[in-house]
Amino acid sequence: MADPSSQQSRVSHDDALAGRRAQADVGGAIEGGHAGSRETFEGTLTGRRLEQGDPPWRWLELGDLTEKPEDFGAEFVWVDEEYVYLQDE
């Protein structure tokens, strides 16, 4: 399994994804518990990709968020490429 804290990371741009509408499922730990949570984000892919670790975890940047958790204040979010669903296909 990839180590997300690894110093090995690379950001690139993918013109084929830039501007495409997408939905993503994002998971995270619940503080003080053993369970996780699932959140949904929807927006526009920026085209930015991040590869981190060895073997790499692959992330896509999602912006112009039209759906996000109520307490999420950021304008962009990195989402795991495996859980990104293109809305314009």
PyMOL Python script that loads the backbone (N, CA, C, O; Angstrom):
from pymol import cmd

cmd.read_pdbstr("""\
ATOM      1  N   MET A   1       0.852  -1.183   0.000  1.00  0.00           N
ATOM      2  CA  MET A   1       0.000   0.000   0.000  1.00  0.00           C
ATOM      3  C   MET A   1       0.890   1.236   0.000  1.00  0.00           C
ATOM      4  O   MET A   1       1.946   1.242   0.633  1.00  0.00           O
ATOM      5  N   ALA A   2       0.484   2.247  -0.683  1.00  0.00           N
ATOM      6  CA  ALA A   2       1.258   3.484  -0.784  1.00  0.00           C
ATOM      7  C   ALA A   2       1.240   4.239   0.538  1.00  0.00           C
ATOM      8  O   ALA A   2       0.268   4.179   1.291  1.00  0.00           O
ATOM      9  N   ASP A   3       2.311   4.937   0.803  1.00  0.00           N
ATOM     10  CA  ASP A   3       2.431   5.757   1.993  1.00  0.00           C
ATOM     11  C   ASP A   3       2.158   7.212   1.615  1.00  0.00           C
ATOM     12  O   ASP A   3       2.994   7.836   0.961  1.00  0.00           O
ATOM     13  N   PRO A   4       0.998   7.773   2.014  1.00  0.00           N
ATOM     14  CA  PRO A   4       0.656   9.128   1.586  1.00  0.00           C
ATOM     15  C   PRO A   4       1.578  10.197   2.158  1.00  0.00           C
ATOM     16  O   PRO A   4       1.590  11.321   1.657  1.00  0.00           O
ATOM     17  N   SER A   5       2.351   9.878   3.193  1.00  0.00           N
ATOM     18  CA  SER A   5       3.260  10.868   3.757  1.00  0.00           C
ATOM     19  C   SER A   5       4.626  10.844   3.074  1.00  0.00           C
ATOM     20  O   SER A   5       5.520  11.605   3.443  1.00  0.00           O
ATOM     21  N   SER A   6       4.784   9.983   2.095  1.00  0.00           N
ATOM     22  CA  SER A   6       6.044   9.889   1.368  1.00  0.00           C
ATOM     23  C   SER A   6       6.385  11.210   0.700  1.00  0.00           C
ATOM     24  O   SER A   6       5.498  11.948   0.271  1.00  0.00           O
ATOM     25  N   GLN A   7       7.673  11.501   0.615  1.00  0.00           N
ATOM     26  CA  GLN A   7       8.120  12.728  -0.039  1.00  0.00           C
ATOM     27  C   GLN A   7       8.061  12.604  -1.554  1.00  0.00           C
ATOM     28  O   GLN A   7       8.229  13.602  -2.255  1.00  0.00           O
ATOM     29  N   GLN A   8       7.828  11.412  -2.072  1.00  0.00           N
ATOM     30  CA  GLN A   8       7.757  11.210  -3.513  1.00  0.00           C
ATOM     31  C   GLN A   8       6.379  11.628  -4.016  1.00  0.00           C
ATOM     32  O   GLN A   8       5.399  10.910  -3.820  1.00  0.00           O
ATOM     33  N   SER A   9       6.306  12.774  -4.654  1.00  0.00           N
ATOM     34  CA  SER A   9       5.033  13.204  -5.225  1.00  0.00           C
ATOM     35  C   SER A   9       5.307  13.993  -6.499  1.00  0.00           C
ATOM     36  O   SER A   9       6.359  14.611  -6.665  1.00  0.00           O
ATOM     37  N   ARG A  10       4.322  13.951  -7.391  1.00  0.00           N
ATOM     38  CA  ARG A  10       4.458  14.629  -8.670  1.00  0.00           C
ATOM     39  C   ARG A  10       3.097  15.173  -9.066  1.00  0.00           C
ATOM     40  O   ARG A  10       2.106  14.443  -9.066  1.00  0.00           O
ATOM     41  N   VAL A  11       3.050  16.459  -9.404  1.00  0.00           N
ATOM     42  CA  VAL A  11       1.820  17.093  -9.882  1.00  0.00           C
ATOM     43  C   VAL A  11       1.969  17.303 -11.381  1.00  0.00           C
ATOM     44  O   VAL A  11       3.000  17.784 -11.850  1.00  0.00           O
ATOM     45  N   SER A  12       0.939  16.940 -12.126  1.00  0.00           N
ATOM     46  CA  SER A  12       0.934  17.135 -13.578  1.00  0.00           C
ATOM     47  C   SER A  12      -0.431  17.667 -13.990  1.00  0.00           C
ATOM     48  O   SER A  12      -1.324  17.814 -13.155  1.00  0.00           O
ATOM     49  N   HIS A  13      -0.592  17.956 -15.277  1.00  0.00           N
ATOM     50  CA  HIS A  13      -1.855  18.464 -15.798  1.00  0.00           C
ATOM     51  C   HIS A  13      -2.330  17.550 -16.919  1.00  0.00           C
ATOM     52  O   HIS A  13      -1.543  17.145 -17.774  1.00  0.00           O
ATOM     53  N   ASP A  14      -3.625  17.226 -16.912  1.00  0.00           N
ATOM     54  CA  ASP A  14      -4.228  16.354 -17.917  1.00  0.00           C
ATOM     55  C   ASP A  14      -5.314  17.151 -18.653  1.00  0.00           C
ATOM     56  O   ASP A  14      -6.420  17.328 -18.142  1.00  0.00           O
ATOM     57  N   ASP A  15      -4.983  17.623 -19.849  1.00  0.00           N
ATOM     58  CA  ASP A  15      -5.931  18.427 -20.632  1.00  0.00           C
ATOM     59  C   ASP A  15      -7.228  17.687 -20.917  1.00  0.00           C
ATOM     60  O   ASP A  15      -8.280  18.315 -21.041  1.00  0.00           O
ATOM     61  N   ALA A  16      -7.172  16.358 -21.023  1.00  0.00           N
ATOM     62  CA  ALA A  16      -8.359  15.565 -21.348  1.00  0.00           C
ATOM     63  C   ALA A  16      -9.384  15.582 -20.212  1.00  0.00           C
ATOM     64  O   ALA A  16     -10.570  15.350 -20.450  1.00  0.00           O
ATOM     65  N   LEU A  17      -8.943  15.853 -18.987  1.00  0.00           N
ATOM     66  CA  LEU A  17      -9.867  15.890 -17.845  1.00  0.00           C
ATOM     67  C   LEU A  17     -10.303  17.296 -17.466  1.00  0.00           C
ATOM     68  O   LEU A  17     -11.365  17.473 -16.869  1.00  0.00           O
ATOM     69  N   ALA A  18      -9.506  18.289 -17.800  1.00  0.00           N
ATOM     70  CA  ALA A  18      -9.796  19.670 -17.404  1.00  0.00           C
ATOM     71  C   ALA A  18     -11.164  20.119 -17.917  1.00  0.00           C
ATOM     72  O   ALA A  18     -11.465  19.996 -19.104  1.00  0.00           O
ATOM     73  N   GLY A  19     -11.984  20.638 -17.008  1.00  0.00           N
ATOM     74  CA  GLY A  19     -13.298  21.155 -17.366  1.00  0.00           C
ATOM     75  C   GLY A  19     -14.417  20.128 -17.368  1.00  0.00           C
ATOM     76  O   GLY A  19     -15.573  20.482 -17.602  1.00  0.00           O
ATOM     77  N   ARG A  20     -14.104  18.877 -17.116  1.00  0.00           N
ATOM     78  CA  ARG A  20     -15.153  17.847 -17.114  1.00  0.00           C
ATOM     79  C   ARG A  20     -15.854  17.809 -15.765  1.00  0.00           C
ATOM     80  O   ARG A  20     -15.221  17.930 -14.716  1.00  0.00           O
ATOM     81  N   ARG A  21     -17.174  17.638 -15.809  1.00  0.00           N
ATOM     82  CA  ARG A  21     -17.982  17.527 -14.595  1.00  0.00           C
ATOM     83  C   ARG A  21     -17.811  16.130 -14.012  1.00  0.00           C
ATOM     84  O   ARG A  21     -17.775  15.137 -14.738  1.00  0.00           O
ATOM     85  N   ALA A  22     -17.704  16.074 -12.680  1.00  0.00           N
ATOM     86  CA  ALA A  22     -17.483  14.785 -12.032  1.00  0.00           C
ATOM     87  C   ALA A  22     -18.085  14.781 -10.636  1.00  0.00           C
ATOM     88  O   ALA A  22     -18.304  15.822 -10.017  1.00  0.00           O
ATOM     89  N   GLN A  23     -18.343  13.570 -10.169  1.00  0.00           N
ATOM     90  CA  GLN A  23     -18.785  13.330  -8.804  1.00  0.00           C
ATOM     91  C   GLN A  23     -17.743  12.410  -8.177  1.00  0.00           C
ATOM     92  O   GLN A  23     -17.196  11.540  -8.855  1.00  0.00           O
ATOM     93  N   ALA A  24     -17.465  12.594  -6.896  1.00  0.00           N
ATOM     94  CA  ALA A  24     -16.468  11.767  -6.221  1.00  0.00           C
ATOM     95  C   ALA A  24     -16.947  11.391  -4.831  1.00  0.00           C
ATOM     96  O   ALA A  24     -17.559  12.196  -4.129  1.00  0.00           O
ATOM     97  N   ASP A  25     -16.661  10.163  -4.448  1.00  0.00           N
ATOM     98  CA  ASP A  25     -16.907   9.690  -3.091  1.00  0.00           C
ATOM     99  C   ASP A  25     -15.594   9.795  -2.339  1.00  0.00           C
ATOM    100  O   ASP A  25     -14.560   9.314  -2.803  1.00  0.00           O
ATOM    101  N   VAL A  26     -15.643  10.427  -1.174  1.00  0.00           N
ATOM    102  CA  VAL A  26     -14.444  10.658  -0.378  1.00  0.00           C
ATOM    103  C   VAL A  26     -14.685  10.091   1.007  1.00  0.00           C
ATOM    104  O   VAL A  26     -15.749  10.301   1.589  1.00  0.00           O
ATOM    105  N   GLY A  27     -13.711   9.377   1.539  1.00  0.00           N
ATOM    106  CA  GLY A  27     -13.827   8.802   2.870  1.00  0.00           C
ATOM    107  C   GLY A  27     -12.863   9.455   3.835  1.00  0.00           C
ATOM    108  O   GLY A  27     -11.874  10.067   3.434  1.00  0.00           O
ATOM    109  N   GLY A  28     -13.165   9.316   5.103  1.00  0.00           N
ATOM    110  CA  GLY A  28     -12.278   9.854   6.120  1.00  0.00           C
ATOM    111  C   GLY A  28     -12.583   9.231   7.462  1.00  0.00           C
ATOM    112  O   GLY A  28     -13.645   8.643   7.667  1.00  0.00           O
ATOM    113  N   ALA A  29     -11.642   9.368   8.369  1.00  0.00           N
ATOM    114  CA  ALA A  29     -11.820   8.822   9.713  1.00  0.00           C
ATOM    115  C   ALA A  29     -12.742   9.725  10.529  1.00  0.00           C
ATOM    116  O   ALA A  29     -12.788  10.939  10.329  1.00  0.00           O
ATOM    117  N   ILE A  30     -13.465   9.110  11.443  1.00  0.00           N
ATOM    118  CA  ILE A  30     -14.285   9.861  12.391  1.00  0.00           C
ATOM    119  C   ILE A  30     -13.474   9.974  13.671  1.00  0.00           C
ATOM    120  O   ILE A  30     -13.079   8.965  14.255  1.00  0.00           O
ATOM    121  N   GLU A  31     -13.231  11.193  14.102  1.00  0.00           N
ATOM    122  CA  GLU A  31     -12.385  11.425  15.268  1.00  0.00           C
ATOM    123  C   GLU A  31     -12.905  10.687  16.495  1.00  0.00           C
ATOM    124  O   GLU A  31     -14.087  10.759  16.830  1.00  0.00           O
ATOM    125  N   GLY A  32     -11.998   9.976  17.156  1.00  0.00           N
ATOM    126  CA  GLY A  32     -12.344   9.274  18.385  1.00  0.00           C
ATOM    127  C   GLY A  32     -13.053   7.952  18.167  1.00  0.00           C
ATOM    128  O   GLY A  32     -13.503   7.333  19.131  1.00  0.00           O
ATOM    129  N   GLY A  33     -13.165   7.501  16.923  1.00  0.00           N
ATOM    130  CA  GLY A  33     -13.867   6.248  16.649  1.00  0.00           C
ATOM    131  C   GLY A  33     -13.057   5.317  15.778  1.00  0.00           C
ATOM    132  O   GLY A  33     -11.954   5.644  15.339  1.00  0.00           O
ATOM    133  N   HIS A  34     -13.623   4.160  15.539  1.00  0.00           N
ATOM    134  CA  HIS A  34     -12.971   3.170  14.701  1.00  0.00           C
ATOM    135  C   HIS A  34     -13.615   3.079  13.328  1.00  0.00           C
ATOM    136  O   HIS A  34     -13.178   2.301  12.481  1.00  0.00           O
ATOM    137  N   ALA A  35     -14.632   3.857  13.113  1.00  0.00           N
ATOM    138  CA  ALA A  35     -15.366   3.815  11.844  1.00  0.00           C
ATOM    139  C   ALA A  35     -14.954   4.990  10.966  1.00  0.00           C
ATOM    140  O   ALA A  35     -14.284   5.920  11.415  1.00  0.00           O
ATOM    141  N   GLY A  36     -15.359   4.928   9.738  1.00  0.00           N
ATOM    142  CA  GLY A  36     -15.086   6.020   8.808  1.00  0.00           C
ATOM    143  C   GLY A  36     -16.371   6.651   8.326  1.00  0.00           C
ATOM    144  O   GLY A  36     -17.471   6.189   8.628  1.00  0.00           O
ATOM    145  N   SER A  37     -16.205   7.715   7.571  1.00  0.00           N
ATOM    146  CA  SER A  37     -17.369   8.395   7.010  1.00  0.00           C
ATOM    147  C   SER A  37     -17.226   8.445   5.502  1.00  0.00           C
ATOM    148  O   SER A  37     -16.134   8.256   4.966  1.00  0.00           O
ATOM    149  N   ARG A  38     -18.311   8.696   4.832  1.00  0.00           N
ATOM    150  CA  ARG A  38     -18.330   8.815   3.373  1.00  0.00           C
ATOM    151  C   ARG A  38     -19.001  10.126   3.030  1.00  0.00           C
ATOM    152  O   ARG A  38     -20.098  10.416   3.508  1.00  0.00           O
ATOM    153  N   GLU A  39     -18.342  10.920   2.199  1.00  0.00           N
ATOM    154  CA  GLU A  39     -18.891  12.195   1.759  1.00  0.00           C
ATOM    155  C   GLU A  39     -18.886  12.234   0.238  1.00  0.00           C
ATOM    156  O   GLU A  39     -18.075  11.566  -0.402  1.00  0.00           O
ATOM    157  N   THR A  40     -19.783  13.006  -0.331  1.00  0.00           N
ATOM    158  CA  THR A  40     -19.867  13.149  -1.781  1.00  0.00           C
ATOM    159  C   THR A  40     -19.534  14.575  -2.171  1.00  0.00           C
ATOM    160  O   THR A  40     -19.999  15.533  -1.554  1.00  0.00           O
ATOM    161  N   PHE A  41     -18.716  14.697  -3.211  1.00  0.00           N
ATOM    162  CA  PHE A  41     -18.375  15.985  -3.789  1.00  0.00           C
ATOM    163  C   PHE A  41     -18.765  15.950  -5.257  1.00  0.00           C
ATOM    164  O   PHE A  41     -18.669  14.910  -5.908  1.00  0.00           O
ATOM    165  N   GLU A  42     -19.203  17.085  -5.771  1.00  0.00           N
ATOM    166  CA  GLU A  42     -19.484  17.215  -7.197  1.00  0.00           C
ATOM    167  C   GLU A  42     -18.960  18.566  -7.648  1.00  0.00           C
ATOM    168  O   GLU A  42     -19.109  19.570  -6.952  1.00  0.00           O
ATOM    169  N   GLY A  43     -18.342  18.575  -8.825  1.00  0.00           N
ATOM    170  CA  GLY A  43     -17.791  19.815  -9.335  1.00  0.00           C
ATOM    171  C   GLY A  43     -17.137  19.609 -10.689  1.00  0.00           C
ATOM    172  O   GLY A  43     -17.545  18.745 -11.465  1.00  0.00           O
ATOM    173  N   THR A  44     -16.119  20.413 -10.963  1.00  0.00           N
ATOM    174  CA  THR A  44     -15.423  20.381 -12.248  1.00  0.00           C
ATOM    175  C   THR A  44     -13.961  20.024 -12.015  1.00  0.00           C
ATOM    176  O   THR A  44     -13.286  20.625 -11.180  1.00  0.00           O
ATOM    177  N   LEU A  45     -13.486  19.042 -12.762  1.00  0.00           N
ATOM    178  CA  LEU A  45     -12.076  18.666 -12.664  1.00  0.00           C
ATOM    179  C   LEU A  45     -11.201  19.796 -13.201  1.00  0.00           C
ATOM    180  O   LEU A  45     -11.488  20.366 -14.253  1.00  0.00           O
ATOM    181  N   THR A  46     -10.137  20.112 -12.475  1.00  0.00           N
ATOM    182  CA  THR A  46      -9.228  21.182 -12.890  1.00  0.00           C
ATOM    183  C   THR A  46      -8.208  20.695 -13.916  1.00  0.00           C
ATOM    184  O   THR A  46      -7.594  21.500 -14.617  1.00  0.00           O
ATOM    185  N   GLY A  47      -8.032  19.388 -14.002  1.00  0.00           N
ATOM    186  CA  GLY A  47      -6.999  18.815 -14.864  1.00  0.00           C
ATOM    187  C   GLY A  47      -5.729  18.491 -14.107  1.00  0.00           C
ATOM    188  O   GLY A  47      -4.853  17.804 -14.633  1.00  0.00           O
ATOM    189  N   ARG A  48      -5.612  18.979 -12.868  1.00  0.00           N
ATOM    190  CA  ARG A  48      -4.418  18.681 -12.072  1.00  0.00           C
ATOM    191  C   ARG A  48      -4.489  17.271 -11.516  1.00  0.00           C
ATOM    192  O   ARG A  48      -5.524  16.838 -11.008  1.00  0.00           O
ATOM    193  N   ARG A  49      -3.358  16.554 -11.621  1.00  0.00           N
ATOM    194  CA  ARG A  49      -3.205  15.195 -11.090  1.00  0.00           C
ATOM    195  C   ARG A  49      -2.074  15.197 -10.077  1.00  0.00           C
ATOM    196  O   ARG A  49      -1.099  15.932 -10.230  1.00  0.00           O
ATOM    197  N   LEU A  50      -2.201  14.383  -9.051  1.00  0.00           N
ATOM    198  CA  LEU A  50      -1.146  14.212  -8.064  1.00  0.00           C
ATOM    199  C   LEU A  50      -0.870  12.727  -7.923  1.00  0.00           C
ATOM    200  O   LEU A  50      -1.785  11.938  -7.689  1.00  0.00           O
ATOM    201  N   GLU A  51       0.381  12.351  -8.063  1.00  0.00           N
ATOM    202  CA  GLU A  51       0.818  10.986  -7.777  1.00  0.00           C
ATOM    203  C   GLU A  51       1.733  11.063  -6.580  1.00  0.00           C
ATOM    204  O   GLU A  51       2.676  11.853  -6.558  1.00  0.00           O
ATOM    205  N   GLN A  52       1.450  10.228  -5.566  1.00  0.00           N
ATOM    206  CA  GLN A  52       2.180  10.318  -4.314  1.00  0.00           C
ATOM    207  C   GLN A  52       2.462   8.925  -3.781  1.00  0.00           C
ATOM    208  O   GLN A  52       1.559   8.092  -3.705  1.00  0.00           O
ATOM    209  N   GLY A  53       3.723   8.663  -3.408  1.00  0.00           N
ATOM    210  CA  GLY A  53       4.101   7.396  -2.812  1.00  0.00           C
ATOM    211  C   GLY A  53       4.608   6.403  -3.831  1.00  0.00           C
ATOM    212  O   GLY A  53       4.662   6.686  -5.028  1.00  0.00           O
ATOM    213  N   ASP A  54       4.982   5.226  -3.336  1.00  0.00           N
ATOM    214  CA  ASP A  54       5.480   4.151  -4.188  1.00  0.00           C
ATOM    215  C   ASP A  54       4.977   2.827  -3.639  1.00  0.00           C
ATOM    216  O   ASP A  54       5.431   2.421  -2.569  1.00  0.00           O
ATOM    217  N   PRO A  55       4.064   2.130  -4.310  1.00  0.00           N
ATOM    218  CA  PRO A  55       3.432   2.514  -5.570  1.00  0.00           C
ATOM    219  C   PRO A  55       2.532   3.734  -5.363  1.00  0.00           C
ATOM    220  O   PRO A  55       2.058   3.978  -4.253  1.00  0.00           O
ATOM    221  N   PRO A  56       2.298   4.493  -6.425  1.00  0.00           N
ATOM    222  CA  PRO A  56       1.615   5.785  -6.250  1.00  0.00           C
ATOM    223  C   PRO A  56       0.124   5.688  -5.957  1.00  0.00           C
ATOM    224  O   PRO A  56      -0.590   4.843  -6.497  1.00  0.00           O
ATOM    225  N   TRP A  57      -0.317   6.587  -5.080  1.00  0.00           N
ATOM    226  CA  TRP A  57      -1.734   6.892  -4.951  1.00  0.00           C
ATOM    227  C   TRP A  57      -1.981   7.964  -5.996  1.00  0.00           C
ATOM    228  O   TRP A  57      -1.140   8.842  -6.188  1.00  0.00           O
ATOM    229  N   ARG A  58      -3.107   7.910  -6.668  1.00  0.00           N
ATOM    230  CA  ARG A  58      -3.403   8.870  -7.738  1.00  0.00           C
ATOM    231  C   ARG A  58      -4.627   9.691  -7.362  1.00  0.00           C
ATOM    232  O   ARG A  58      -5.690   9.153  -7.052  1.00  0.00           O
ATOM    233  N   TRP A  59      -4.448  11.018  -7.397  1.00  0.00           N
ATOM    234  CA  TRP A  59      -5.485  11.955  -6.987  1.00  0.00           C
ATOM    235  C   TRP A  59      -5.796  12.910  -8.128  1.00  0.00           C
ATOM    236  O   TRP A  59      -4.927  13.221  -8.943  1.00  0.00           O
ATOM    237  N   LEU A  60      -7.041  13.374  -8.183  1.00  0.00           N
ATOM    238  CA  LEU A  60      -7.462  14.403  -9.130  1.00  0.00           C
ATOM    239  C   LEU A  60      -8.000  15.581  -8.331  1.00  0.00           C
ATOM    240  O   LEU A  60      -8.587  15.400  -7.264  1.00  0.00           O
ATOM    241  N   GLU A  61      -7.798  16.784  -8.850  1.00  0.00           N
ATOM    242  CA  GLU A  61      -8.290  17.967  -8.157  1.00  0.00           C
ATOM    243  C   GLU A  61      -9.664  18.357  -8.705  1.00  0.00           C
ATOM    244  O   GLU A  61      -9.852  18.469  -9.916  1.00  0.00           O
ATOM    245  N   LEU A  62     -10.609  18.559  -7.804  1.00  0.00           N
ATOM    246  CA  LEU A  62     -11.982  18.909  -8.146  1.00  0.00           C
ATOM    247  C   LEU A  62     -12.259  20.310  -7.606  1.00  0.00           C
ATOM    248  O   LEU A  62     -12.013  20.583  -6.431  1.00  0.00           O
ATOM    249  N   GLY A  63     -12.770  21.199  -8.460  1.00  0.00           N
ATOM    250  CA  GLY A  63     -13.081  22.569  -8.060  1.00  0.00           C
ATOM    251  C   GLY A  63     -14.485  22.957  -8.489  1.00  0.00           C
ATOM    252  O   GLY A  63     -15.256  22.109  -8.938  1.00  0.00           O
ATOM    253  N   ASP A  64     -14.821  24.234  -8.354  1.00  0.00           N
ATOM    254  CA  ASP A  64     -16.177  24.724  -8.665  1.00  0.00           C
ATOM    255  C   ASP A  64     -17.210  23.783  -8.060  1.00  0.00           C
ATOM    256  O   ASP A  64     -18.119  23.316  -8.747  1.00  0.00           O
ATOM    257  N   LEU A  65     -17.061  23.512  -6.777  1.00  0.00           N
ATOM    258  CA  LEU A  65     -17.875  22.501  -6.102  1.00  0.00           C
ATOM    259  C   LEU A  65     -19.339  22.907  -6.017  1.00  0.00           C
ATOM    260  O   LEU A  65     -19.673  23.962  -5.477  1.00  0.00           O
ATOM    261  N   THR A  66     -20.199  22.064  -6.552  1.00  0.00           N
ATOM    262  CA  THR A  66     -21.638  22.294  -6.477  1.00  0.00           C
ATOM    263  C   THR A  66     -22.286  21.424  -5.410  1.00  0.00           C
ATOM    264  O   THR A  66     -23.414  21.682  -4.990  1.00  0.00           O
ATOM    265  N   GLU A  67     -21.568  20.392  -4.974  1.00  0.00           N
ATOM    266  CA  GLU A  67     -22.025  19.544  -3.871  1.00  0.00           C
ATOM    267  C   GLU A  67     -20.814  19.223  -3.019  1.00  0.00           C
ATOM    268  O   GLU A  67     -19.779  18.787  -3.523  1.00  0.00           O
ATOM    269  N   LYS A  68     -20.957  19.447  -1.704  1.00  0.00           N
ATOM    270  CA  LYS A  68     -19.886  19.182  -0.760  1.00  0.00           C
ATOM    271  C   LYS A  68     -20.501  19.117   0.632  1.00  0.00           C
ATOM    272  O   LYS A  68     -21.627  19.574   0.828  1.00  0.00           O
ATOM    273  N   PRO A  69     -19.780  18.556   1.601  1.00  0.00           N
ATOM    274  CA  PRO A  69     -20.288  18.531   2.966  1.00  0.00           C
ATOM    275  C   PRO A  69     -20.528  19.959   3.472  1.00  0.00           C
ATOM    276  O   PRO A  69     -19.809  20.886   3.099  1.00  0.00           O
ATOM    277  N   GLU A  70     -21.514  20.118   4.299  1.00  0.00           N
ATOM    278  CA  GLU A  70     -21.922  21.435   4.793  1.00  0.00           C
ATOM    279  C   GLU A  70     -20.778  22.191   5.471  1.00  0.00           C
ATOM    280  O   GLU A  70     -20.684  23.412   5.349  1.00  0.00           O
ATOM    281  N   ASP A  71     -19.913  21.474   6.181  1.00  0.00           N
ATOM    282  CA  ASP A  71     -18.836  22.127   6.925  1.00  0.00           C
ATOM    283  C   ASP A  71     -17.519  22.199   6.155  1.00  0.00           C
ATOM    284  O   ASP A  71     -16.487  22.527   6.741  1.00  0.00           O
ATOM    285  N   PHE A  72     -17.533  21.902   4.859  1.00  0.00           N
ATOM    286  CA  PHE A  72     -16.320  21.936   4.038  1.00  0.00           C
ATOM    287  C   PHE A  72     -16.186  23.319   3.422  1.00  0.00           C
ATOM    288  O   PHE A  72     -17.011  23.705   2.593  1.00  0.00           O
ATOM    289  N   GLY A  73     -15.157  24.076   3.812  1.00  0.00           N
ATOM    290  CA  GLY A  73     -15.040  25.457   3.379  1.00  0.00           C
ATOM    291  C   GLY A  73     -14.113  25.699   2.195  1.00  0.00           C
ATOM    292  O   GLY A  73     -14.141  26.778   1.604  1.00  0.00           O
ATOM    293  N   ALA A  74     -13.295  24.715   1.841  1.00  0.00           N
ATOM    294  CA  ALA A  74     -12.326  24.915   0.758  1.00  0.00           C
ATOM    295  C   ALA A  74     -13.009  24.966  -0.612  1.00  0.00           C
ATOM    296  O   ALA A  74     -14.106  24.438  -0.799  1.00  0.00           O
ATOM    297  N   GLU A  75     -12.336  25.611  -1.557  1.00  0.00           N
ATOM    298  CA  GLU A  75     -12.876  25.727  -2.914  1.00  0.00           C
ATOM    299  C   GLU A  75     -12.486  24.554  -3.806  1.00  0.00           C
ATOM    300  O   GLU A  75     -13.109  24.321  -4.843  1.00  0.00           O
ATOM    301  N   PHE A  76     -11.452  23.814  -3.400  1.00  0.00           N
ATOM    302  CA  PHE A  76     -10.956  22.674  -4.166  1.00  0.00           C
ATOM    303  C   PHE A  76     -10.741  21.501  -3.227  1.00  0.00           C
ATOM    304  O   PHE A  76     -10.552  21.684  -2.024  1.00  0.00           O
ATOM    305  N   VAL A  77     -10.772  20.284  -3.786  1.00  0.00           N
ATOM    306  CA  VAL A  77     -10.509  19.089  -2.994  1.00  0.00           C
ATOM    307  C   VAL A  77      -9.771  18.081  -3.881  1.00  0.00           C
ATOM    308  O   VAL A  77     -10.083  17.938  -5.063  1.00  0.00           O
ATOM    309  N   TRP A  78      -8.792  17.387  -3.299  1.00  0.00           N
ATOM    310  CA  TRP A  78      -8.126  16.284  -3.990  1.00  0.00           C
ATOM    311  C   TRP A  78      -8.928  15.021  -3.713  1.00  0.00           C
ATOM    312  O   TRP A  78      -9.246  14.725  -2.561  1.00  0.00           O
ATOM    313  N   VAL A  79      -9.258  14.271  -4.768  1.00  0.00           N
ATOM    314  CA  VAL A  79     -10.067  13.059  -4.618  1.00  0.00           C
ATOM    315  C   VAL A  79      -9.333  11.883  -5.251  1.00  0.00           C
ATOM    316  O   VAL A  79      -8.644  12.036  -6.259  1.00  0.00           O
ATOM    317  N   ASP A  80      -9.489  10.716  -4.650  1.00  0.00           N
ATOM    318  CA  ASP A  80      -8.865   9.499  -5.152  1.00  0.00           C
ATOM    319  C   ASP A  80      -9.427   9.180  -6.537  1.00  0.00           C
ATOM    320  O   ASP A  80     -10.640   9.076  -6.716  1.00  0.00           O
ATOM    321  N   GLU A  81      -8.547   9.028  -7.496  1.00  0.00           N
ATOM    322  CA  GLU A  81      -8.946   8.799  -8.887  1.00  0.00           C
ATOM    323  C   GLU A  81      -9.909   7.619  -9.053  1.00  0.00           C
ATOM    324  O   GLU A  81     -10.766   7.638  -9.936  1.00  0.00           O
ATOM    325  N   GLU A  82      -9.770   6.595  -8.208  1.00  0.00           N
ATOM    326  CA  GLU A  82     -10.620   5.403  -8.317  1.00  0.00           C
ATOM    327  C   GLU A  82     -12.084   5.678  -7.990  1.00  0.00           C
ATOM    328  O   GLU A  82     -12.965   4.910  -8.379  1.00  0.00           O
ATOM    329  N   TYR A  83     -12.346   6.773  -7.275  1.00  0.00           N
ATOM    330  CA  TYR A  83     -13.715   7.064  -6.841  1.00  0.00           C
ATOM    331  C   TYR A  83     -14.278   8.315  -7.504  1.00  0.00           C
ATOM    332  O   TYR A  83     -15.151   8.985  -6.953  1.00  0.00           O
ATOM    333  N   VAL A  84     -13.767   8.619  -8.695  1.00  0.00           N
ATOM    334  CA  VAL A  84     -14.249   9.761  -9.469  1.00  0.00           C
ATOM    335  C   VAL A  84     -15.123   9.233 -10.597  1.00  0.00           C
ATOM    336  O   VAL A  84     -14.721   8.335 -11.337  1.00  0.00           O
ATOM    337  N   TYR A  85     -16.314   9.793 -10.725  1.00  0.00           N
ATOM    338  CA  TYR A  85     -17.281   9.357 -11.736  1.00  0.00           C
ATOM    339  C   TYR A  85     -17.593  10.544 -12.636  1.00  0.00           C
ATOM    340  O   TYR A  85     -18.191  11.525 -12.195  1.00  0.00           O
ATOM    341  N   LEU A  86     -17.188  10.451 -13.887  1.00  0.00           N
ATOM    342  CA  LEU A  86     -17.439  11.529 -14.839  1.00  0.00           C
ATOM    343  C   LEU A  86     -18.926  11.628 -15.112  1.00  0.00           C
ATOM    344  O   LEU A  86     -19.585  10.611 -15.331  1.00  0.00           O
ATOM    345  N   GLN A  87     -19.468  12.845 -15.104  1.00  0.00           N
ATOM    346  CA  GLN A  87     -20.897  13.074 -15.278  1.00  0.00           C
ATOM    347  C   GLN A  87     -21.273  13.325 -16.738  1.00  0.00           C
ATOM    348  O   GLN A  87     -22.454  13.313 -17.086  1.00  0.00           O
ATOM    349  N   ASP A  88     -20.289  13.549 -17.576  1.00  0.00           N
ATOM    350  CA  ASP A  88     -20.587  13.889 -18.987  1.00  0.00           C
ATOM    351  C   ASP A  88     -20.318  12.732 -19.942  1.00  0.00           C
ATOM    352  O   ASP A  88     -20.118  12.947 -21.137  1.00  0.00           O
ATOM    353  N   GLU A  89     -20.313  11.513 -19.424  1.00  0.00           N
ATOM    354  CA  GLU A  89     -20.117  10.346 -20.306  1.00  0.00           C
ATOM    355  C   GLU A  89     -21.427   9.673 -20.584  1.00  0.00           C
ATOM    356  O   GLU A  89     -21.468   8.675 -21.305  1.00  0.00           O
TER     357      GLU A  89
END
""", "prot")
cmd.dss("prot")
cmd.show_as("cartoon", "prot")
cmd.util.cbc("prot")
cmd.orient("prot")
